[in-house]
Amino acid sequence: MRSELVIWEMDSGTARLVLETDLLIEAPNWSPCGRYLLVNGDGGLFRVPLEAPALVPVDLGGVGQLNNDHGISPDGQSYAISAHHGGQGSEIYLMPATGGAPQRISPEAPSWWHGWSPDGARIAYVAARGDRRGVGVYTLAGLGEEGARGLATGGGDCGGADYSPDGQHIYYNCDRDGHAQIWVMAADGAGQRKLFADEFVNWFPHPSPCGRHVIYLAYPPGTLGHPRDLPVSIWRMDPDGGNRQRLIAFNGGQGTMNVPNWSPDGAAFAFVRYAAPGGAD
């Protein structure tokens, strides 16, 4: 399967191919400086400079087995990564953006990073805790679970938690009362509500930095979880769930846009699509 790293330009409504590779790459972040994208692949992490696109490995200080839940701090100085390195399931680490010496911040597994508050003070993540089978939304400040807050933990499975640009809300997907749909709540967990209901299985909402849009990934009706290699589409909506519009359809799913993927100015976003060897979608 071939991976294609793509940028969607909002004004022109066009997709621009940035890089293609036979390596399975996933989950692009856009750096706050605007000069590179960050993706994972083969258990590692790579920068993709936009001036000369290529997969440039990031020094992970010996930590390996990354999954596709990673991100860049608002000041661009740190990376959050999620890795199975400890052998207990996914755990969250912080590391310098320059590379090396990751520090584990979620000692309990499984935990998957998903978003950073605009002031850099808290992260949003999803986790399963205790004997609860479902996956809930949590936030964390500092190191360890002492600063953790459980927010959306009332049943079902949640994912894709991402802060609004003003830090007042968290968008996420949840299947609490059926298949996965897009929800929003206050940053302290109050006022949880589903924004709309349709037949698609909807994941990974990401608010734009300008505050005007939210994009999300729609799977075919009846999809279980968020697998790879399906006909999917990216949709845009208003922050309140109105004016939903399909932007682009392609072959993708898991790895397409699991983490925040907007450009710093909100003019574009990055995603990954997948094609079979030889060019057949």
PyRosetta script that sets phi, psi and omega in degrees:
from pyrosetta import init, pose_from_sequence

init()
pose = pose_from_sequence("MRSELVIWEMDSGTARLVLETDLLIEAPNWSPCGRYLLVNGDGGLFRVPLEAPALVPVDLGGVGQLNNDHGISPDGQSYAISAHHGGQGSEIYLMPATGGAPQRISPEAPSWWHGWSPDGARIAYVAARGDRRGVGVYTLAGLGEEGARGLATGGGDCGGADYSPDGQHIYYNCDRDGHAQIWVMAADGAGQRKLFADEFVNWFPHPSPCGRHVIYLAYPPGTLGHPRDLPVSIWRMDPDGGNRQRLIAFNGGQGTMNVPNWSPDGAAFAFVRYAAPGGAD")
pose.set_psi(1, 133.6)
pose.set_omega(1, 179.8)
pose.set_phi(2, -96.8)
pose.set_psi(2, 137.0)
pose.set_omega(2, 176.8)
pose.set_phi(3, -98.1)
pose.set_psi(3, 134.8)
pose.set_omega(3, 177.5)
pose.set_phi(4, -122.6)
pose.set_psi(4, 117.0)
pose.set_omega(4, 177.7)
pose.set_phi(5, -89.2)
pose.set_psi(5, 123.7)
pose.set_omega(5, -167.9)
pose.set_phi(6, -130.5)
pose.set_psi(6, 146.9)
pose.set_omega(6, 172.6)
pose.set_phi(7, -114.8)
pose.set_psi(7, 129.3)
pose.set_omega(7, 174.9)
pose.set_phi(8, -100.2)
pose.set_psi(8, 122.0)
pose.set_omega(8, 178.5)
pose.set_phi(9, -90.4)
pose.set_psi(9, 120.6)
pose.set_omega(9, -173.5)
pose.set_phi(10, -66.8)
pose.set_psi(10, -44.3)
pose.set_omega(10, -175.1)
pose.set_phi(11, -66.0)
pose.set_psi(11, -44.6)
pose.set_omega(11, -177.1)
pose.set_phi(12, -86.9)
pose.set_psi(12, -17.7)
pose.set_omega(12, -176.8)
pose.set_phi(13, 64.5)
pose.set_psi(13, 39.2)
pose.set_omega(13, -178.1)
pose.set_phi(14, -126.1)
pose.set_psi(14, 153.5)
pose.set_omega(14, 178.9)
pose.set_phi(15, -105.2)
pose.set_psi(15, 134.5)
pose.set_omega(15, -179.8)
pose.set_phi(16, -120.6)
pose.set_psi(16, 122.2)
pose.set_omega(16, 178.4)
pose.set_phi(17, -73.5)
pose.set_psi(17, 125.5)
pose.set_omega(17, -178.8)
pose.set_phi(18, -97.3)
pose.set_psi(18, -43.9)
pose.set_omega(18, -174.1)
pose.set_phi(19, -159.1)
pose.set_psi(19, 143.1)
pose.set_omega(19, 171.5)
pose.set_phi(20, -130.2)
pose.set_psi(20, 145.2)
pose.set_omega(20, -174.5)
pose.set_phi(21, -154.2)
pose.set_psi(21, 153.7)
pose.set_omega(21, 173.8)
pose.set_phi(22, -80.7)
pose.set_psi(22, -9.3)
pose.set_omega(22, 173.9)
pose.set_phi(23, -75.9)
pose.set_psi(23, 139.1)
pose.set_omega(23, 175.2)
pose.set_phi(24, -74.4)
pose.set_psi(24, 105.6)
pose.set_omega(24, 176.0)
pose.set_phi(25, -110.0)
pose.set_psi(25, 157.5)
pose.set_omega(25, -172.8)
pose.set_phi(26, -148.0)
pose.set_psi(26, 158.7)
pose.set_omega(26, 158.7)
pose.set_phi(27, 56.9)
pose.set_psi(27, 70.5)
pose.set_omega(27, 179.6)
pose.set_phi(28, -73.5)
pose.set_psi(28, 133.2)
pose.set_omega(28, 163.6)
pose.set_phi(29, -103.1)
pose.set_psi(29, 153.0)
pose.set_omega(29, 174.2)
pose.set_phi(30, -108.4)
pose.set_psi(30, 127.4)
pose.set_omega(30, -176.0)
pose.set_phi(31, -67.1)
pose.set_psi(31, 148.4)
pose.set_omega(31, 178.1)
pose.set_phi(32, -58.6)
pose.set_psi(32, -27.9)
pose.set_omega(32, 177.4)
pose.set_phi(33, -77.1)
pose.set_psi(33, -14.9)
pose.set_omega(33, 178.0)
pose.set_phi(34, 82.6)
pose.set_psi(34, 1.6)
pose.set_omega(34, -171.1)
pose.set_phi(35, -95.5)
pose.set_psi(35, -13.2)
pose.set_omega(35, -179.5)
pose.set_phi(36, -150.9)
pose.set_psi(36, 160.5)
pose.set_omega(36, 171.3)
pose.set_phi(37, -107.1)
pose.set_psi(37, 155.7)
pose.set_omega(37, 178.4)
pose.set_phi(38, -120.8)
pose.set_psi(38, 128.0)
pose.set_omega(38, 178.2)
pose.set_phi(39, -135.0)
pose.set_psi(39, 161.9)
pose.set_omega(39, 172.5)
pose.set_phi(40, -110.2)
pose.set_psi(40, 159.7)
pose.set_omega(40, 176.6)
pose.set_phi(41, -174.2)
pose.set_psi(41, 139.4)
pose.set_omega(41, 176.8)
pose.set_phi(42, 54.4)
pose.set_psi(42, 36.8)
pose.set_omega(42, 178.2)
pose.set_phi(43, 79.0)
pose.set_psi(43, 2.1)
pose.set_omega(43, -179.4)
pose.set_phi(44, -119.2)
pose.set_psi(44, -172.1)
pose.set_omega(44, -176.8)
pose.set_phi(45, -131.1)
pose.set_psi(45, 142.0)
pose.set_omega(45, -176.5)
pose.set_phi(46, -136.9)
pose.set_psi(46, 141.7)
pose.set_omega(46, 166.7)
pose.set_phi(47, -92.4)
pose.set_psi(47, 146.8)
pose.set_omega(47, 174.5)
pose.set_phi(48, -124.1)
pose.set_psi(48, 97.3)
pose.set_omega(48, 178.3)
pose.set_phi(49, -63.3)
pose.set_psi(49, 131.7)
pose.set_omega(49, -175.2)
pose.set_phi(50, -75.6)
pose.set_psi(50, -24.4)
pose.set_omega(50, 177.6)
pose.set_phi(51, -69.4)
pose.set_psi(51, -36.2)
pose.set_omega(51, -179.8)
pose.set_phi(52, -142.0)
pose.set_psi(52, 79.6)
pose.set_omega(52, -171.5)
pose.set_phi(53, -58.5)
pose.set_psi(53, 126.9)
pose.set_omega(53, 176.8)
pose.set_phi(54, -163.5)
pose.set_psi(54, 159.8)
pose.set_omega(54, 178.4)
pose.set_phi(55, -88.4)
pose.set_psi(55, 107.6)
pose.set_omega(55, -178.1)
pose.set_phi(56, -105.5)
pose.set_psi(56, 112.1)
pose.set_omega(56, -175.8)
pose.set_phi(57, -62.5)
pose.set_psi(57, 143.9)
pose.set_omega(57, 174.6)
pose.set_phi(58, -98.4)
pose.set_psi(58, 133.8)
pose.set_omega(58, 176.0)
pose.set_phi(59, -70.0)
pose.set_psi(59, 115.5)
pose.set_omega(59, -177.2)
pose.set_phi(60, -100.2)
pose.set_psi(60, 11.8)
pose.set_omega(60, 175.8)
pose.set_phi(61, 59.1)
pose.set_psi(61, 30.5)
pose.set_omega(61, 178.0)
pose.set_phi(62, 93.7)
pose.set_psi(62, -10.1)
pose.set_omega(62, 176.9)
pose.set_phi(63, -79.4)
pose.set_psi(63, 136.5)
pose.set_omega(63, -179.7)
pose.set_phi(64, -135.2)
pose.set_psi(64, -169.9)
pose.set_omega(64, 177.9)
pose.set_phi(65, 58.3)
pose.set_psi(65, 45.7)
pose.set_omega(65, 177.0)
pose.set_phi(66, -70.2)
pose.set_psi(66, 146.8)
pose.set_omega(66, 165.8)
pose.set_phi(67, -102.8)
pose.set_psi(67, -168.6)
pose.set_omega(67, -170.4)
pose.set_phi(68, -96.0)
pose.set_psi(68, 27.5)
pose.set_omega(68, 178.1)
pose.set_phi(69, -111.5)
pose.set_psi(69, 92.5)
pose.set_omega(69, -174.9)
pose.set_phi(70, -144.7)
pose.set_psi(70, 163.8)
pose.set_omega(70, 179.3)
pose.set_phi(71, -169.1)
pose.set_psi(71, 169.1)
pose.set_omega(71, -175.8)
pose.set_phi(72, -110.7)
pose.set_psi(72, 134.7)
pose.set_omega(72, 179.8)
pose.set_phi(73, -63.5)
pose.set_psi(73, 155.6)
pose.set_omega(73, -178.7)
pose.set_phi(74, -57.4)
pose.set_psi(74, -29.2)
pose.set_omega(74, 178.1)
pose.set_phi(75, -88.5)
pose.set_psi(75, -0.8)
pose.set_omega(75, 177.3)
pose.set_phi(76, 76.1)
pose.set_psi(76, 6.1)
pose.set_omega(76, -173.8)
pose.set_phi(77, -91.8)
pose.set_psi(77, -17.1)
pose.set_omega(77, -174.3)
pose.set_phi(78, -134.7)
pose.set_psi(78, 153.0)
pose.set_omega(78, 170.4)
pose.set_phi(79, -114.1)
pose.set_psi(79, 140.2)
pose.set_omega(79, 165.5)
pose.set_phi(80, -101.0)
pose.set_psi(80, 131.7)
pose.set_omega(80, 178.1)
pose.set_phi(81, -128.8)
pose.set_psi(81, 152.4)
pose.set_omega(81, 174.0)
pose.set_phi(82, -116.4)
pose.set_psi(82, 128.7)
pose.set_omega(82, -172.2)
pose.set_phi(83, -145.5)
pose.set_psi(83, 151.4)
pose.set_omega(83, 175.8)
pose.set_phi(84, -95.5)
pose.set_psi(84, 20.5)
pose.set_omega(84, -173.6)
pose.set_phi(85, -56.5)
pose.set_psi(85, -37.1)
pose.set_omega(85, -175.7)
pose.set_phi(86, -79.0)
pose.set_psi(86, -8.8)
pose.set_omega(86, 177.4)
pose.set_phi(87, 82.3)
pose.set_psi(87, 5.7)
pose.set_omega(87, -178.3)
pose.set_phi(88, -109.0)
pose.set_psi(88, 6.2)
pose.set_omega(88, -171.5)
pose.set_phi(89, 110.2)
pose.set_psi(89, 180.0)
pose.set_omega(89, -175.7)
pose.set_phi(90, -66.0)
pose.set_psi(90, 131.7)
pose.set_omega(90, 175.7)
pose.set_phi(91, -131.8)
pose.set_psi(91, 156.9)
pose.set_omega(91, -174.9)
pose.set_phi(92, -102.3)
pose.set_psi(92, 134.0)
pose.set_omega(92, 178.3)
pose.set_phi(93, -124.5)
pose.set_psi(93, 149.4)
pose.set_omega(93, 167.7)
pose.set_phi(94, -109.9)
pose.set_psi(94, 144.1)
pose.set_omega(94, -179.4)
pose.set_phi(95, -149.0)
pose.set_psi(95, 155.9)
pose.set_omega(95, 175.9)
pose.set_phi(96, -64.7)
pose.set_psi(96, 142.3)
pose.set_omega(96, 177.6)
pose.set_phi(97, -63.9)
pose.set_psi(97, -21.9)
pose.set_omega(97, 177.2)
pose.set_phi(98, -75.0)
pose.set_psi(98, -10.8)
pose.set_omega(98, 176.2)
pose.set_phi(99, 107.0)
pose.set_psi(99, 152.1)
pose.set_omega(99, 173.2)
pose.set_phi(100, 90.5)
pose.set_psi(100, 158.1)
pose.set_omega(100, 170.0)
pose.set_phi(101, 49.9)
pose.set_psi(101, 60.2)
pose.set_omega(101, 172.7)
pose.set_phi(102, -66.1)
pose.set_psi(102, 146.9)
pose.set_omega(102, 177.8)
pose.set_phi(103, -120.4)
pose.set_psi(103, 124.6)
pose.set_omega(103, -179.4)
pose.set_phi(104, -71.5)
pose.set_psi(104, 132.2)
pose.set_omega(104, -179.0)
pose.set_phi(105, -116.9)
pose.set_psi(105, -9.3)
pose.set_omega(105, 177.6)
pose.set_phi(106, -123.6)
pose.set_psi(106, 88.1)
pose.set_omega(106, -173.8)
pose.set_phi(107, -64.8)
pose.set_psi(107, -16.3)
pose.set_omega(107, 179.0)
pose.set_phi(108, -100.1)
pose.set_psi(108, 136.5)
pose.set_omega(108, 179.1)
pose.set_phi(109, -113.3)
pose.set_psi(109, 153.6)
pose.set_omega(109, 2.2)
pose.set_phi(110, -90.2)
pose.set_psi(110, 145.7)
pose.set_omega(110, 176.3)
pose.set_phi(111, -141.1)
pose.set_psi(111, 137.5)
pose.set_omega(111, -179.2)
pose.set_phi(112, -129.1)
pose.set_psi(112, 119.9)
pose.set_omega(112, 178.3)
pose.set_phi(113, -65.8)
pose.set_psi(113, 147.1)
pose.set_omega(113, 176.3)
pose.set_phi(114, -142.4)
pose.set_psi(114, -28.0)
pose.set_omega(114, -176.9)
pose.set_phi(115, -157.7)
pose.set_psi(115, 161.1)
pose.set_omega(115, 179.3)
pose.set_phi(116, -123.1)
pose.set_psi(116, 133.5)
pose.set_omega(116, 174.7)
pose.set_phi(117, -63.9)
pose.set_psi(117, 149.8)
pose.set_omega(117, -175.4)
pose.set_phi(118, -58.7)
pose.set_psi(118, -28.4)
pose.set_omega(118, 178.8)
pose.set_phi(119, -86.9)
pose.set_psi(119, -0.6)
pose.set_omega(119, 178.9)
pose.set_phi(120, 76.3)
pose.set_psi(120, 5.6)
pose.set_omega(120, -173.9)
pose.set_phi(121, -81.6)
pose.set_psi(121, -27.0)
pose.set_omega(121, -177.2)
pose.set_phi(122, -136.4)
pose.set_psi(122, 154.9)
pose.set_omega(122, 169.7)
pose.set_phi(123, -114.1)
pose.set_psi(123, 152.0)
pose.set_omega(123, 172.1)
pose.set_phi(124, -106.1)
pose.set_psi(124, 137.3)
pose.set_omega(124, -179.9)
pose.set_phi(125, -149.1)
pose.set_psi(125, 167.7)
pose.set_omega(125, 174.8)
pose.set_phi(126, -117.6)
pose.set_psi(126, 149.9)
pose.set_omega(126, -172.7)
pose.set_phi(127, -159.7)
pose.set_psi(127, 158.0)
pose.set_omega(127, 168.9)
pose.set_phi(128, -113.0)
pose.set_psi(128, 130.4)
pose.set_omega(128, -174.0)
pose.set_phi(129, -128.0)
pose.set_psi(129, 143.7)
pose.set_omega(129, 177.0)
pose.set_phi(130, 61.8)
pose.set_psi(130, -137.2)
pose.set_omega(130, -179.5)
pose.set_phi(131, -95.5)
pose.set_psi(131, 11.0)
pose.set_omega(131, -179.8)
pose.set_phi(132, -75.0)
pose.set_psi(132, 128.6)
pose.set_omega(132, -178.4)
pose.set_phi(133, -79.3)
pose.set_psi(133, -30.6)
pose.set_omega(133, -177.5)
pose.set_phi(134, -76.6)
pose.set_psi(134, 166.9)
pose.set_omega(134, 178.6)
pose.set_phi(135, -108.5)
pose.set_psi(135, 125.2)
pose.set_omega(135, -177.7)
pose.set_phi(136, -110.6)
pose.set_psi(136, 172.3)
pose.set_omega(136, 177.6)
pose.set_phi(137, -98.8)
pose.set_psi(137, 133.5)
pose.set_omega(137, -179.7)
pose.set_phi(138, -132.8)
pose.set_psi(138, 160.4)
pose.set_omega(138, 167.0)
pose.set_phi(139, -126.3)
pose.set_psi(139, 159.7)
pose.set_omega(139, -173.6)
pose.set_phi(140, -145.8)
pose.set_psi(140, 135.2)
pose.set_omega(140, 172.2)
pose.set_phi(141, -121.7)
pose.set_psi(141, 132.9)
pose.set_omega(141, 179.2)
pose.set_phi(142, 77.0)
pose.set_psi(142, -156.5)
pose.set_omega(142, -174.3)
pose.set_phi(143, -104.2)
pose.set_psi(143, 138.6)
pose.set_omega(143, 173.4)
pose.set_phi(144, 84.4)
pose.set_psi(144, 167.7)
pose.set_omega(144, -175.8)
pose.set_phi(145, -74.2)
pose.set_psi(145, -6.7)
pose.set_omega(145, 179.8)
pose.set_phi(146, -60.6)
pose.set_psi(146, -32.0)
pose.set_omega(146, 179.8)
pose.set_phi(147, -94.9)
pose.set_psi(147, 13.7)
pose.set_omega(147, -176.4)
pose.set_phi(148, -84.9)
pose.set_psi(148, 145.4)
pose.set_omega(148, 173.5)
pose.set_phi(149, -126.6)
pose.set_psi(149, 127.6)
pose.set_omega(149, 173.4)
pose.set_phi(150, -84.9)
pose.set_psi(150, 125.1)
pose.set_omega(150, -176.0)
pose.set_phi(151, -109.7)
pose.set_psi(151, -77.1)
pose.set_omega(151, 179.4)
pose.set_phi(152, -93.8)
pose.set_psi(152, 88.8)
pose.set_omega(152, -177.8)
pose.set_phi(153, -128.9)
pose.set_psi(153, 26.3)
pose.set_omega(153, -172.4)
pose.set_phi(154, -95.2)
pose.set_psi(154, 19.5)
pose.set_omega(154, 177.7)
pose.set_phi(155, 124.4)
pose.set_psi(155, 155.1)
pose.set_omega(155, -179.2)
pose.set_phi(156, 76.4)
pose.set_psi(156, -175.1)
pose.set_omega(156, 177.6)
pose.set_phi(157, -111.8)
pose.set_psi(157, 135.2)
pose.set_omega(157, 179.6)
pose.set_phi(158, -117.4)
pose.set_psi(158, 161.6)
pose.set_omega(158, 177.3)
pose.set_phi(159, -161.9)
pose.set_psi(159, 173.0)
pose.set_omega(159, 169.1)
pose.set_phi(160, 63.2)
pose.set_psi(160, 32.2)
pose.set_omega(160, -175.3)
pose.set_phi(161, -67.8)
pose.set_psi(161, 126.1)
pose.set_omega(161, -176.7)
pose.set_phi(162, -144.2)
pose.set_psi(162, 136.2)
pose.set_omega(162, -177.4)
pose.set_phi(163, -75.6)
pose.set_psi(163, 147.2)
pose.set_omega(163, 167.6)
pose.set_phi(164, -69.3)
pose.set_psi(164, 158.5)
pose.set_omega(164, -175.2)
pose.set_phi(165, -65.3)
pose.set_psi(165, -20.2)
pose.set_omega(165, 175.6)
pose.set_phi(166, -91.8)
pose.set_psi(166, -0.9)
pose.set_omega(166, 178.3)
pose.set_phi(167, 75.9)
pose.set_psi(167, 4.4)
pose.set_omega(167, -174.6)
pose.set_phi(168, -87.5)
pose.set_psi(168, -19.2)
pose.set_omega(168, -176.0)
pose.set_phi(169, -135.5)
pose.set_psi(169, 160.1)
pose.set_omega(169, 172.8)
pose.set_phi(170, -126.3)
pose.set_psi(170, 125.5)
pose.set_omega(170, 173.6)
pose.set_phi(171, -94.1)
pose.set_psi(171, 146.8)
pose.set_omega(171, -179.9)
pose.set_phi(172, -161.4)
pose.set_psi(172, 168.2)
pose.set_omega(172, 172.5)
pose.set_phi(173, -109.0)
pose.set_psi(173, 149.9)
pose.set_omega(173, -177.8)
pose.set_phi(174, -155.5)
pose.set_psi(174, 144.2)
pose.set_omega(174, 177.3)
pose.set_phi(175, -110.5)
pose.set_psi(175, 29.4)
pose.set_omega(175, -174.4)
pose.set_phi(176, -54.2)
pose.set_psi(176, -38.4)
pose.set_omega(176, -177.8)
pose.set_phi(177, -123.0)
pose.set_psi(177, 33.9)
pose.set_omega(177, 178.9)
pose.set_phi(178, 150.5)
pose.set_psi(178, -142.7)
pose.set_omega(178, 176.8)
pose.set_phi(179, -81.5)
pose.set_psi(179, 166.6)
pose.set_omega(179, -172.7)
pose.set_phi(180, -61.8)
pose.set_psi(180, 129.6)
pose.set_omega(180, 176.2)
pose.set_phi(181, -134.2)
pose.set_psi(181, 173.6)
pose.set_omega(181, -177.1)
pose.set_phi(182, -93.2)
pose.set_psi(182, 129.8)
pose.set_omega(182, -179.2)
pose.set_phi(183, -122.2)
pose.set_psi(183, 165.3)
pose.set_omega(183, 174.3)
pose.set_phi(184, -143.8)
pose.set_psi(184, 151.7)
pose.set_omega(184, 175.7)
pose.set_phi(185, -150.1)
pose.set_psi(185, 163.4)
pose.set_omega(185, 171.1)
pose.set_phi(186, -64.6)
pose.set_psi(186, 157.9)
pose.set_omega(186, -176.2)
pose.set_phi(187, -62.8)
pose.set_psi(187, -16.9)
pose.set_omega(187, 175.8)
pose.set_phi(188, -96.8)
pose.set_psi(188, 6.3)
pose.set_omega(188, 177.8)
pose.set_phi(189, 94.9)
pose.set_psi(189, -4.0)
pose.set_omega(189, -178.6)
pose.set_phi(190, -76.8)
pose.set_psi(190, 155.3)
pose.set_omega(190, 171.2)
pose.set_phi(191, 65.6)
pose.set_psi(191, 40.8)
pose.set_omega(191, -179.3)
pose.set_phi(192, -68.6)
pose.set_psi(192, 127.8)
pose.set_omega(192, -179.3)
pose.set_phi(193, -151.3)
pose.set_psi(193, 146.8)
pose.set_omega(193, 175.4)
pose.set_phi(194, -82.3)
pose.set_psi(194, 133.9)
pose.set_omega(194, -173.2)
pose.set_phi(195, -81.0)
pose.set_psi(195, -29.4)
pose.set_omega(195, 179.0)
pose.set_phi(196, -165.4)
pose.set_psi(196, 173.6)
pose.set_omega(196, 176.2)
pose.set_phi(197, -138.7)
pose.set_psi(197, 127.5)
pose.set_omega(197, 173.4)
pose.set_phi(198, -143.2)
pose.set_psi(198, -176.1)
pose.set_omega(198, -175.0)
pose.set_phi(199, -80.7)
pose.set_psi(199, -15.0)
pose.set_omega(199, -177.9)
pose.set_phi(200, -78.4)
pose.set_psi(200, 156.9)
pose.set_omega(200, 176.8)
pose.set_phi(201, -97.0)
pose.set_psi(201, 107.9)
pose.set_omega(201, -165.4)
pose.set_phi(202, -108.2)
pose.set_psi(202, 130.9)
pose.set_omega(202, -175.6)
pose.set_phi(203, -133.9)
pose.set_psi(203, 163.7)
pose.set_omega(203, 164.0)
pose.set_phi(204, 57.4)
pose.set_psi(204, 63.1)
pose.set_omega(204, 175.8)
pose.set_phi(205, -75.0)
pose.set_psi(205, 136.5)
pose.set_omega(205, 180.0)
pose.set_phi(206, -134.3)
pose.set_psi(206, 109.7)
pose.set_omega(206, 177.3)
pose.set_phi(207, -69.7)
pose.set_psi(207, 144.1)
pose.set_omega(207, 178.9)
pose.set_phi(208, -76.9)
pose.set_psi(208, 151.9)
pose.set_omega(208, 178.7)
pose.set_phi(209, -59.6)
pose.set_psi(209, -27.7)
pose.set_omega(209, 179.6)
pose.set_phi(210, -78.9)
pose.set_psi(210, -13.1)
pose.set_omega(210, 177.6)
pose.set_phi(211, 83.8)
pose.set_psi(211, 2.7)
pose.set_omega(211, -176.0)
pose.set_phi(212, -91.1)
pose.set_psi(212, -22.4)
pose.set_omega(212, -171.8)
pose.set_phi(213, -134.2)
pose.set_psi(213, 157.8)
pose.set_omega(213, 165.1)
pose.set_phi(214, -131.1)
pose.set_psi(214, 130.6)
pose.set_omega(214, 172.9)
pose.set_phi(215, -106.4)
pose.set_psi(215, 154.6)
pose.set_omega(215, 177.5)
pose.set_phi(216, -153.2)
pose.set_psi(216, 165.1)
pose.set_omega(216, -177.1)
pose.set_phi(217, -105.2)
pose.set_psi(217, 127.0)
pose.set_omega(217, -178.9)
pose.set_phi(218, -107.7)
pose.set_psi(218, 125.0)
pose.set_omega(218, 174.4)
pose.set_phi(219, -95.9)
pose.set_psi(219, 161.3)
pose.set_omega(219, 176.4)
pose.set_phi(220, -60.9)
pose.set_psi(220, 150.8)
pose.set_omega(220, 175.4)
pose.set_phi(221, -53.3)
pose.set_psi(221, 138.6)
pose.set_omega(221, 177.7)
pose.set_phi(222, 88.6)
pose.set_psi(222, -3.6)
pose.set_omega(222, 178.9)
pose.set_phi(223, -63.7)
pose.set_psi(223, 136.3)
pose.set_omega(223, 175.9)
pose.set_phi(224, -101.1)
pose.set_psi(224, 126.6)
pose.set_omega(224, -178.7)
pose.set_phi(225, 70.7)
pose.set_psi(225, -148.2)
pose.set_omega(225, 179.1)
pose.set_phi(226, -136.9)
pose.set_psi(226, 70.8)
pose.set_omega(226, -176.0)
pose.set_phi(227, -74.9)
pose.set_psi(227, 170.3)
pose.set_omega(227, 175.1)
pose.set_phi(228, -93.1)
pose.set_psi(228, 165.2)
pose.set_omega(228, 169.6)
pose.set_phi(229, 66.8)
pose.set_psi(229, 52.1)
pose.set_omega(229, 175.2)
pose.set_phi(230, -133.5)
pose.set_psi(230, 159.4)
pose.set_omega(230, 172.2)
pose.set_phi(231, -72.5)
pose.set_psi(231, 112.0)
pose.set_omega(231, -177.2)
pose.set_phi(232, -124.7)
pose.set_psi(232, 173.2)
pose.set_omega(232, 176.6)
pose.set_phi(233, -147.8)
pose.set_psi(233, 152.8)
pose.set_omega(233, 173.9)
pose.set_phi(234, -102.9)
pose.set_psi(234, 131.0)
pose.set_omega(234, -179.4)
pose.set_phi(235, -116.4)
pose.set_psi(235, 151.4)
pose.set_omega(235, 173.2)
pose.set_phi(236, -114.4)
pose.set_psi(236, 142.5)
pose.set_omega(236, 175.2)
pose.set_phi(237, -144.3)
pose.set_psi(237, 166.5)
pose.set_omega(237, 170.6)
pose.set_phi(238, -71.6)
pose.set_psi(238, 160.7)
pose.set_omega(238, -179.4)
pose.set_phi(239, -58.7)
pose.set_psi(239, -23.3)
pose.set_omega(239, 179.3)
pose.set_phi(240, -92.0)
pose.set_psi(240, 5.6)
pose.set_omega(240, 178.1)
pose.set_phi(241, 94.4)
pose.set_psi(241, -2.4)
pose.set_omega(241, -179.4)
pose.set_phi(242, -85.6)
pose.set_psi(242, 170.7)
pose.set_omega(242, 174.8)
pose.set_phi(243, 54.1)
pose.set_psi(243, 47.0)
pose.set_omega(243, 178.9)
pose.set_phi(244, -71.3)
pose.set_psi(244, 136.8)
pose.set_omega(244, -177.6)
pose.set_phi(245, -144.3)
pose.set_psi(245, 130.7)
pose.set_omega(245, 175.6)
pose.set_phi(246, -76.4)
pose.set_psi(246, 129.1)
pose.set_omega(246, -178.9)
pose.set_phi(247, -94.8)
pose.set_psi(247, -46.9)
pose.set_omega(247, -174.0)
pose.set_phi(248, -157.8)
pose.set_psi(248, 143.2)
pose.set_omega(248, 176.8)
pose.set_phi(249, -119.3)
pose.set_psi(249, 145.8)
pose.set_omega(249, -174.8)
pose.set_phi(250, -168.8)
pose.set_psi(250, -176.9)
pose.set_omega(250, 176.3)
pose.set_phi(251, -94.1)
pose.set_psi(251, 120.6)
pose.set_omega(251, -177.1)
pose.set_phi(252, -171.3)
pose.set_psi(252, -141.6)
pose.set_omega(252, -179.4)
pose.set_phi(253, 127.7)
pose.set_psi(253, -120.5)
pose.set_omega(253, 176.3)
pose.set_phi(254, -54.3)
pose.set_psi(254, 125.3)
pose.set_omega(254, -179.1)
pose.set_phi(255, 96.3)
pose.set_psi(255, -13.5)
pose.set_omega(255, -176.5)
pose.set_phi(256, -68.7)
pose.set_psi(256, -50.5)
pose.set_omega(256, -178.6)
pose.set_phi(257, -159.1)
pose.set_psi(257, 56.0)
pose.set_omega(257, -178.4)
pose.set_phi(258, -66.9)
pose.set_psi(258, -22.6)
pose.set_omega(258, -172.3)
pose.set_phi(259, -130.1)
pose.set_psi(259, 168.4)
pose.set_omega(259, -179.1)
pose.set_phi(260, -52.5)
pose.set_psi(260, 131.0)
pose.set_omega(260, -169.0)
pose.set_phi(261, -136.2)
pose.set_psi(261, 12.2)
pose.set_omega(261, 179.8)
pose.set_phi(262, -79.5)
pose.set_psi(262, 149.4)
pose.set_omega(262, 168.0)
pose.set_phi(263, -67.6)
pose.set_psi(263, 156.9)
pose.set_omega(263, -176.6)
pose.set_phi(264, -59.4)
pose.set_psi(264, -30.5)
pose.set_omega(264, -179.2)
pose.set_phi(265, -91.9)
pose.set_psi(265, -0.8)
pose.set_omega(265, 179.2)
pose.set_phi(266, 74.0)
pose.set_psi(266, 11.4)
pose.set_omega(266, -178.1)
pose.set_phi(267, -84.2)
pose.set_psi(267, -14.1)
pose.set_omega(267, -175.3)
pose.set_phi(268, -158.5)
pose.set_psi(268, 165.9)
pose.set_omega(268, 170.6)
pose.set_phi(269, -141.1)
pose.set_psi(269, 159.9)
pose.set_omega(269, -178.9)
pose.set_phi(270, -109.7)
pose.set_psi(270, 150.4)
pose.set_omega(270, 174.2)
pose.set_phi(271, -154.5)
pose.set_psi(271, 169.5)
pose.set_omega(271, 177.8)
pose.set_phi(272, -120.1)
pose.set_psi(272, 133.6)
pose.set_omega(272, 171.6)
pose.set_phi(273, -119.6)
pose.set_psi(273, 164.6)
pose.set_omega(273, -172.5)
pose.set_phi(274, -128.3)
pose.set_psi(274, 142.9)
pose.set_omega(274, 179.5)
pose.set_phi(275, -134.4)
pose.set_psi(275, 147.8)
pose.set_omega(275, 177.5)
pose.set_phi(276, -69.9)
pose.set_psi(276, 152.3)
pose.set_omega(276, 176.2)
pose.set_phi(277, -52.9)
pose.set_psi(277, 138.2)
pose.set_omega(277, -179.0)
pose.set_phi(278, 94.7)
pose.set_psi(278, -4.2)
pose.set_omega(278, 172.0)
pose.set_phi(279, 98.5)
pose.set_psi(279, -3.6)
pose.set_omega(279, 178.2)
pose.set_phi(280, -78.5)
pose.set_psi(280, 128.4)
pose.set_omega(280, -179.1)
pose.set_phi(281, -73.9)
pose.dump_pdb("model.pdb")
